[in-house]
Amino acid sequence: MSHIPILRHGKPYDSVDRVTLVHHATGEPVAEVSQANPGMVVRDVHRMDNSVLESFTVEALLSICRQAADRFLNGTLPIGDAKQSFEDYVRCLSATTGMPVAHCRTNAQKIHRVLAEMDKIIAGLTRGFDPAILDRGYGKQEERTVSFFREGRIFGAVLPSNSPGVHGLWIPAFALKAPIVLKPGREEPWTPYRIIQALIAAGAPKEAFGFYPTDHAGAGELLRSVDRAMLFGDASTTGAWRSDPRIEIHGPGYSKVLLGDDAADEWEKHLDLIEQSIVANGGRSCINASAVWTPKHGRAIAEALAKRLAGIAALPVDDPKATIAAFANPSMAEKISAMIDGQVRGEGAVDLTAQFRGSSRLVVLGRCAYLLPTIVWCEDREHPLANREFLFPYATVIECPTSEMSQGIGPTLVVSAITKDASFIASLMASRHVDRLNIGPIPTYQLSWDQPHEGNLFEHLYRRRAFQTNVA
């Protein structure tokens, strides 16, 4: 059984207080994880050297990222007093999270790409200026002198357990010279720990990293102690921090596929894209579509999607055909399923998948549970299920005139609008609700990593100053 230590300024620390992670299906112990108390988190953050990466150029940090990409995907890296191969990592990740092995590998490839192509990501975040400007503090951008200073001296992140791919969002902070303090998700310490070890193996100073598995109170102290942070979680977790400008919130995405008037009559040709936007990565990401909006043919679209998704079965995580993840806590799956069932018994919404799959949405196998994909036809776009997001493939189908969509959809992380209608596109371009906008047949999960995602990490960490010089 593995032991995952705390990393205090990069040095492993074994705590007396530990949490045991077990296999989602068998209940067998997989790892012990040392736990940090809130006081330790506060003390260590305040003692962290916030200039530890300043002696490196951005180009040198980008080179470290490129080398770390190979080590993350192919290397054998430290984990406590032991070593972990990539195959060991995938096995442990799947065991404690219930994510299919195939999805674990796909997410690892995403992280590899982020590390390998960090130069493109930094260029997107900084809008393409010479990164050497951050080394000197000032320089020329389009014939103008610009100057930036790092306002986020220590960067922190409170991380989730739902999908390893999200770790690609905090890694650029390292290339932007900010020391990093992480609170991993309870069931998913594997990925952030491996990323840190890959960066250290590639030449990063270990003092630039803190890794603190901790409880809710410890997570709160981490957010209060750092200068800038990311927080991942549901609405109940993130709500208390929404008014804090130091915290970049990554909550539910409520991502959507929209059909324009010019595409709705040809909806059948877009079913593959819509289906994959819903089910990719087991439906566990904020970039999965949780709703389809169309000006017409809504019921037919919903029935066609329901028929397709009803064929997805609950399979063991090591089955190559496994599509959905297991819930290690069956009670969570039971509560979600019961809530959906309770709300479709009234008027305005129908679970169409139920009529095709011929079984319950909730499948309990041993000590874990699965939720089978669910498509809900919403006649009323104000229905409680119309704008919801869950940790499994779930989506509603809603009819709405395109003239009302840009305002009606509400806050949406990703919109994939299948249309060539100039007026419809213009309304979406002007919408304050849309964070990422795809025009044309682009699935919601297809991200361009050289563009900011839910905020701009560079602008979160750096502040531009007015600057003049008259030194010969």
N, C-alpha and C positions, 0 to 999 in steps of 0.2 A: 504494500500500500504506500502510495506517495505521500510526502509531506510538503506542503507549500508554505514557505515561511513569509513573514512580513519582510519587506525591504525597507530598511531605515537608512536613507541616503545611500541606497544601493547595496547595503550590507545585509545579508540574511539574518533574521532574528527569529528565534523560536520562542513562541509564547506558551505559557502554561494553559491559557484559555484557548481551546481549539474547537473547531466544528468539523464533524465527520460528514463527508459527501459520499452518498451511496449510489449504486447503479439504479437507474430509474426503473428497470424491469425486475431485477433479482433482489434488490435491497442489500447486496453485498457491498462492504466498504470499498471505496475507490481511493479516497485521499483524506488526509487530515489537513485542515487549513488553520494556521495560526491566526488568532484574532487580536486586533489592536483596540485598546480602549480609547475613548475620546481624548483623554489627557495626553496620551502618547502622540496622537495625530496632531494636536495643537502644538505641542512642544517641538516636534520634528519639523513641522512646516515653518515655524518661526525661526528655527536654527538652520534652515536650508540655505545654501549659498546660491543666491539668485543670479549670480554672474558666472556660474560655472561653465556655461557654454559661450560666453562672450569672447573667449580667446580663439574660438573657431570661426572661420569664415562660413557664410551660408553655403558656399560651394563645397567646403569640407564636410559640412553636415549632410549635404545632399549625397556626397560620395559614401558616407557612412550608411545612409538609408539604402543606397543601391546594393551595398555589400550585405546589409542586414536582410534584404529581400531573399537572397539565396540561402542565408543561414536559417531564416524562418521556415522556408519551405523544404529545405533539404538537410539541415544540420541536426546534430545531436547536441542539445543545450542543457545547461544545469537546471535542475528543479530541486531546490533544497540541497541535500547532500548527494543526490542521485543525478542521473542523466536521463534525458527524454528525447527519443527520436521523433521524427514527424509522425510516423505511424502510431507511436505511443500517444502522442498528443491527440490525434484524431480519435483514437479509441476512447481515451478518457473524456474528451469533449462530448462525444456522442453519449457516453455512459451516464454522465451526470445531468445533461440537459435534455435528453430524449430526442435530440435532433438526428435525423437520418445521416448515416455516414457519408452518403453522396453529397448532402448539403454541407456537411462539415468541410469536405474537400473543396467544394465550390467557393465557400466563404474564405477559405485559406488562400485560394487563388486571387480573390479580390484584395486581400491584405498584401499579398506578394506584389500585385500590380501597383498598389498605392506606394509601397516602399520603393519599388523599382522606378516608378515614374514620378517621384516626388518633385522633380524640377518642373514638370508640367503643372502639377497641382499648385505649387508656390507661384508660378507665373500667372495662373488663373486668379489666385487670391489677391495678388499684388497688382493685377491688371498689366502685367508684363514688364514692369520696370526692372532695371538691372539689380539683382539681389545684392550686389556689392554695396549698394546704397545703405543697406542695413548694417554693413560692416563699418563703414566710415561715419555713418550718421546722417550724411547728406550726399547729394549728387544731382545729376541732370536727368530729368524726365521730360522728353519732348521739348528740349531747349529751355525748360524751366528748372530752377533750382528748388529741390524739395528736401525736406528733412523729416525724419521719423524717430521717435524714441519708444522703447518698449514699456508701456504702461502696465502690462500684465507681467509682473516680475516672476511670480510663481503661478503656474497653471495647474488646475485640478480638474478631475473628471469623476463623477459618480456614474458608474457604468451598469448596463443591464445584463441579463442572462439570455435574452430572447434570440439574438442572432449575432454571431461573431463578426459579421461584415461591418457592423457599426464602429468597430475599433479603428477603421480607416479614417474616421472623422477627427480623432484627437492626435494621431501621429504627426500631422504637420506642425504642431506646436513645437516639437523637438527641432525640426529644421528651421523654425523661426526663433531659435535660441532660448526658449522658455523651459526651465526645469519643470518636470511633470510629476504630479502626485495623483495616484489613482486609487479609487475604491472600487474593486471589482464586484460584479454581480455574484450573488451567493453561489449559484450553481455553475458559474462560468469564470473561474479565476484563470483558466488555462491560457486563453488567448492573450490577454494583456501581459501576463507574466512572461510568456514566450516572446512576445514582441520586445519587451524590455531586454531580455537576455540576448536576443538576436542583435539589438542595437549595441549592447555592451560588447558582445563578441566581435562586432564590426569596428570597434574603436571608440564608442561613446564613453564618456566618463560615468562610472556607476553612480557618482554623487548627484547626477542630474535626475535621478529617479527615486520616487517613493511609491511603495505598493502596500496598501493598508486594507486588508479584509477587515470589516468592522460592521457594527450594527447601525441602526437608523440614527442613533445619537451621534455616532462617530462620523457618519456621512454628513450630518448637519454641521459638525465642527469643521470638517474639511472644507465645506463650501464657505463657511464664515472666515476661515483662516487664509485662504488663498486670495490672490488679487483678481484672477479671472478663472472661470470654470465652465464646464459643460455638465448638464444634468439630464440624464435619461430616465424616463418613467412615465407612468400613466398620469391622468389629470389630477388624481388625488396626491400623487408624489410631487408633481411639479408646481401645483397651484400656489403653494406658499412662497415660491421663489420668483414668480412671474414679474413682480414689480422691481426686482433687484437687477440693475443693469450690468452687474458683474457676471451674472449667470446666463449662459446661453442655453435655452430650454430646447430639449429634444423630446417632445411628447408624442401623443398619437398623431398620425399623419393625415388621416381621412382622405387619402389619395383617391383620384377618380379618373375614369375614362368618360369623355364626353363625345357624343356623336352630333355633328352638325346636321342641319336640314339636308345638306347635299350628300351626306353619308348614311343617313338613317335607313333609306330604302335599300341600301346594299349592306345591311348589318351582318348578313351571313358571312361575307368575305372577311369580316373583322373579328369573328368569334375566336379564332386561335389567339390573336393578340389579347383580347379581353380575358380569355381564360387564363393565359399565362400571367397576366398582370395580377390576377387574383391568387393563383396557386403557387407561383414561384417562391422558392425558399420556405415552403410550407405555410405560406401566408402569414409569416411571423414578423414581417418588416413594416415599418411605417411607410415604405414606398410601394407596398402592395395595394392594389385597388380595392377599396372597401365599398365602392358604389359605382354604378354605371348610370349616366344621365342621358336621356335621348328624347327628342321631340315627338317621336312616334314609334310604334311597334314594340313598346316596352314589355308587354306581357309575352309576346313571342320571343323576344330576346331572353327574357328571364327563364322561360321554359326550356329554350335551347341550351342555355348555360347550365341549368339545373340537371338536365338529362346527361350532359357531358360529365359534370362534376360528381354525379351520383355513382359513377363507376370507380371512383377513387376509394381504395380500401385501406384499413388500418393494418400496416405490415411492420414486422420487426425492423429496427433501425439499420440492421446490417443487410437487409434485403435491397438489392440494387434498384428495385422498382418502388421503394418506399418514398412517399411524397409528403406525408404529414408527420409532424413531430408528436411525440408522446408527452402527456402531462404527468410529470413525476408525482404531482399532488392531485389525485383523482377528485378531491372535493372541489378544487378550482374548476375543473372541467364540468363537474356536475352543476355547480352554481351558474356558470355561463349558459349551459344548455337549458337549465330550468328557467332562466331569465328570458331567453329567446322564446321558449315555448309559451311562457306566460304572456308575452306581449303579442304573439301572433294569434292568440285565441280571440282577441277583440277584432275590431274592424280596421280596415286600411292596410293590412299586411298579411301575406301568405307565404309560408315556407314551401316553395315549389319543389325543393330537392326531396322532401319527405315522400312525395308520391312516386318518385322514381327509384329510390334506394331500397324501399321496402323494409327498412329497419330503423332503429333509433339513431339519432345523431351521435349520441354518447355510446362509446364502445369501451368497456372496461375489460382489460386483459391482465389478470394477475393483480399486481400492485400499482399499475399505471392505467391511464385512460387516454382515449383519443376522441377528438371531436371531428366528425366527418364534414366535408365541405358543405356549406349552406348558402343557397341563393334565395333571397326574400324579395318578392314582388311587392313594392310599396305603392299603393294607389294614392296615398297621401304623403307628400314629401315632408310634412311636419310630424309624421309618425315617429315615436321614440326609437324605432330601429333604423330609421332612414339614414342617419348619420352616425353610425357606430363603427367601432373597430375592435376586433378581437384577435387573440393569438392563434388563429387557425384560418383557413380559407373561408372567408365570409364576405358576402357583398349583397347590397341591395340594388335593385333596378328601379329607376324612377323616370317617369315622363314629365318633361318640363319644356316649355317653349325656349328656343335658343336665346331669345331676347331677354329672358329672365335668368338664364343660367349663371352668368358671371356674378350676379348678386345673390342668387339663391343657394349656391353650393356651400357658402360659408368658408371658414378657414380651411385651406387645402394645401398639403405639402407638395404633391405632384398632381398636375392636370395633364393628361394626354388627350388632346382635342383632335379628333379625326375629322378634319374639315378643310376646305379651301375657301370658305366664305369669308371675305375680307372684313365685313362688318362684325361677324362673330369673333374673328381673331382679334380685331381691334378692341372689342369689349373685354376679352380675356387679358389682353396686354395692359389694359388700364385698370384691371381689377386689383384691389389691395388684398384680396383673399388668397391669391395664388403665389406660392413660393417658387416652385419650379414649373415651367411651362414647356410642354412638348407639343408642337404643331405637326400634325400628320400621324401616320400609323407607327408610333413609337411607344413601346410598352412602358408602363409607369416605373418599372424596376430598372430600366436602362439609364444609368446615370453617366454624366460626363464629369469625371473627377477633377477636371481642370476648371470647374465652375463651383462657386460656393454652394454649400448645402445647408439649409436652415441657418443662415447667418454667415458672415465672413470672418473666419478665424483670425486672419491678419488684422482686420479692423478691430477685432475683439481684443487683440493683444497689443497693438501698436496705435499710437496717436501721432497725427501729423502736427508739426510745429511751424510757425512762421520763422523764416531763417534768411539772413543776409550775411555776407562776409566781404571784408575789404582787406584781407590779408594777402600780401604779395606772395 
